[in-house]
Amino acid sequence: MLFDALDLGATFVFAISGATQGVRRRLDLFGVLVVAWAAGVAGGIARDLLIGAVPPAAIAEPRYFAVTIAAGLVGFYGARQIARLKTPVQLFDAAGLCLFAVTGTDKALAFGLHPFVAAILGMVTCIGGGVARDLLTREIPTVLRSEIYAVAALAGAGTVAVGHVIGLPSQPVALFGAALCLFLRLMSLYRGWRLPIGKAS
């Protein structure tokens, strides 16, 4: 139940980030709902296909569709209220990132994958929705910029994987991993933490 709640919560906030960006790009209601759906479920679909959990939960279970549509409607009709937040797309994205870091890794571990691979798939779960959202709205994906994004996701996912290896209680480890991921992402957004950028000669 905890996994389901976290996964649906991550889907919802990622979908709101997609809807918010769709509104910014002046898409119509259908376009906003499409971007919201893609942002909410793309990472989970990629993870499920890679671990052999087919059909992916986001397609097989109607509740994922309902959650993304609800988030899309919230993002579309509540656009003015959401716009009052500072960097709303990035805030919702950060919330989804830390939750998917936990659920993505946990599901991969449940399917018997090596902890290192499970952490990588946890990261894939995190970044998939953001990449889909950015590509559909003609933005350079955040994961390709110098911001701490995939690294934050990997830190959260890695924490869950390491906790699994050494036998720590799963819930405290999941909370710590999510908090670490969120901390790194917010520091990147508000303190300017960045990865080094290559310099042309």
C-alpha positions in Angstrom: 0.0 0.0 0.0 2.8 2.4 0.8 4.5 1.7 -2.6 1.2 2.3 -4.4 0.6 5.5 -2.6 4.1 6.8 -3.3 3.9 5.8 -6.9 0.5 7.4 -7.5 1.7 10.5 -5.7 4.8 10.7 -7.8 2.6 10.2 -10.9 0.3 13.0 -9.8 3.0 15.6 -9.2 4.9 14.8 -12.3 1.7 15.1 -14.3 1.0 18.5 -12.8 4.5 19.6 -13.8 3.6 18.5 -17.4 0.3 20.3 -17.3 1.9 23.4 -16.0 4.5 23.4 -18.8 1.8 22.7 -21.4 -0.2 25.7 -20.2 3.0 27.8 -20.4 3.4 26.7 -24.0 -0.2 27.7 -24.7 -1.5 24.2 -25.5 -5.2 23.5 -25.6 -6.9 21.3 -23.0 -6.2 18.1 -24.9 -2.6 19.0 -25.4 -2.1 19.8 -21.8 -3.7 16.4 -20.8 -1.4 14.6 -23.2 1.7 16.2 -21.8 0.4 15.6 -18.2 -0.1 11.9 -19.0 3.3 11.5 -20.6 5.1 13.3 -17.8 3.3 11.2 -15.2 3.8 7.7 -16.6 6.7 7.7 -19.1 9.4 6.9 -16.5 7.3 4.1 -15.0 6.5 2.6 -18.4 10.2 2.6 -19.3 11.1 0.9 -16.0 8.4 -1.8 -16.3 9.4 -2.6 -19.8 13.0 -3.0 -18.8 12.3 -5.3 -15.9 9.6 -7.4 -17.7 6.6 -6.1 -15.8 4.3 -6.2 -18.8 1.9 -4.7 -19.5 3.2 -1.7 -17.6 1.2 -0.7 -14.6 0.5 2.7 -16.1 -1.3 1.1 -19.0 -2.8 -1.9 -17.3 -4.3 -0.1 -14.3 -6.9 2.6 -14.9 -6.0 4.5 -11.8 -2.8 5.8 -13.3 -4.8 7.2 -16.2 -7.3 8.8 -13.8 -4.6 10.3 -11.7 -2.8 11.9 -14.7 -6.1 13.3 -16.1 -7.0 14.7 -12.7 -3.6 16.3 -12.4 -3.9 17.7 -16.0 -7.2 19.3 -15.1 -5.8 20.8 -11.9 -2.9 22.2 -13.9 -5.1 23.5 -16.6 -7.8 25.1 -14.6 -5.6 26.1 -11.6 -2.9 27.6 -13.8 -3.2 31.1 -12.2 -2.8 29.8 -8.7 0.0 27.5 -9.6 1.8 30.3 -11.3 2.1 32.1 -8.0 4.7 29.5 -6.9 8.3 30.2 -7.7 9.4 27.8 -10.5 6.3 25.7 -10.3 7.3 23.2 -12.9 10.6 22.5 -11.2 9.0 22.2 -7.8 6.5 19.6 -8.8 9.2 17.9 -10.8 11.4 17.8 -7.7 8.6 16.2 -5.6 8.0 13.6 -8.3 11.7 12.9 -8.6 12.2 12.0 -4.9 9.2 9.8 -4.8 10.0 7.9 -8.0 13.6 7.4 -6.8 12.1 5.2 -4.1 9.4 3.4 -5.9 11.4 2.8 -9.1 14.2 1.2 -7.2 11.9 -0.7 -4.9 10.0 -2.3 -7.8 13.2 -3.3 -9.6 14.5 -4.9 -6.4 11.2 -6.7 -6.0 11.8 -8.3 -9.4 15.1 -9.7 -8.3 17.5 -7.3 -10.1 20.9 -6.6 -8.8 20.9 -3.6 -6.5 23.2 -1.6 -8.7 20.9 -2.2 -11.7 17.9 -1.5 -9.5 19.3 1.9 -8.6 19.9 2.7 -12.3 16.3 1.8 -13.1 15.2 3.9 -10.2 16.9 6.8 -11.8 15.4 6.0 -15.2 11.9 6.0 -13.5 12.7 9.5 -12.2 14.0 11.1 -15.4 11.7 9.5 -17.9 8.7 11.7 -17.2 10.7 14.9 -17.3 12.3 14.0 -20.6 8.9 13.2 -22.2 7.5 16.5 -20.9 10.4 18.6 -22.1 10.5 17.0 -25.5 6.8 17.3 -26.1 7.0 21.0 -25.2 10.2 21.6 -27.2 12.4 22.2 -24.2 16.0 21.0 -23.7 15.5 18.1 -21.2 16.5 19.1 -17.7 18.6 15.9 -17.4 20.9 17.2 -20.2 21.6 20.5 -18.5 24.2 21.2 -15.8 21.6 21.2 -13.0 21.8 18.4 -10.4 18.9 16.3 -11.6 19.8 12.7 -12.6 22.5 12.7 -9.9 19.9 13.6 -7.3 17.7 10.8 -8.5 20.6 8.4 -8.5 21.5 9.4 -4.9 18.0 8.7 -3.7 17.8 5.4 -5.7 21.2 4.4 -4.5 20.3 4.9 -0.9 17.4 2.5 -1.3 19.6 -0.1 -3.0 22.3 0.1 -0.4 19.8 -0.1 2.4 18.4 -3.3 0.8 21.9 -4.8 0.6 22.8 -4.3 4.2 19.3 -5.2 5.5 18.1 -1.9 6.9 14.3 -1.3 7.5 12.8 -0.4 4.2 10.6 2.5 5.3 13.2 4.7 7.1 15.6 4.0 4.2 13.0 5.0 1.7 12.3 8.3 3.6 16.0 9.1 3.8 16.5 8.4 0.2 13.6 10.5 -0.9 14.8 13.3 1.4 18.3 13.2 0.1 17.1 13.3 -3.5 14.8 16.3 -2.7 17.5 18.1 -0.9 20.0 17.8 -3.7 17.5 18.9 -6.3 16.3 21.9 -4.3 19.9 23.0 -3.7 20.4 22.9 -7.4 17.3 25.1 -8.0 17.8 27.6 -5.2 21.5 27.6 -4.4 22.8 27.1 -7.8 24.5 23.8 -7.3 25.7 22.6 -10.7 27.8 19.9 -12.3 30.9 20.9 -14.2 30.4 22.0 -17.8 32.8 21.0 -20.6 34.7 23.9 -22.1 35.6 24.1 -25.8 39.2 24.7 -26.7 
